[in-house]
Amino acid sequence: MDNQKGTANRESANSYFTLMNYLQQTHLDCYSSCVVDFQSKDISAMEKECAMNCIKKHMAIYPDLQALNVPAKLSLASSMN
């Protein structure tokens, strides 16, 4: 019984770290794709809309990637091409 609990805890931790890695990579991808004007400290409406759309798209496909058991790094690398 303790072995089953340990396995469940490891799977839960792996899922958590996979999600956190995916979120971090999504943030970096969306930032580098959308934030283009560094002449001002303010984010433009276009940059803000781009970032929101980027994040929404990444979050919309995450459950599908998870169901396919695709590692986050691999899925993001393929979406960038």
MONORMO-V737883 format. One record per pair of residues at least 6 apart in sequence whose ideal C-beta (glycine too) atoms are under 8 Angstrom apart, sorted by the first residue. I is the first residue (numbers start at 0). GAP is how many residues later the second one is. D is the distance in Angstrom with one decimal. If there is no record, write none. Layout:
I:GAP:D
I:GAP:D
This chain:
17:48:7.8
17:53:7.1
17:54:5.3
18:43:7.8
18:53:7.7
20:51:4.7
20:52:6.8
21:36:7.7
21:40:6.3
21:43:7.9
21:50:3.7
21:53:7.6
21:54:7.1
24:47:6.2
24:48:6.9
24:51:4.5
25:28:7.6
25:29:6.3
25:32:4.3
25:33:7.6
25:50:7.2
26:28:7.9
28:25:7.0
28:29:7.4
28:47:6.4
28:50:7.8
28:51:6.5
29:20:7.7
29:21:5.1
29:24:3.7
29:25:5.5
29:28:7.2
30:20:7.1
32:17:7.0
32:21:6.1
33:13:5.2
33:16:3.7
33:17:4.4
33:20:6.0
34:8:6.9
34:12:5.3
34:16:7.2
35:11:6.7
36:7:6.1
36:10:6.9
42:8:7.9
57:21:7.8
60:14:7.8
60:18:7.8
64:7:7.4
64:10:4.7
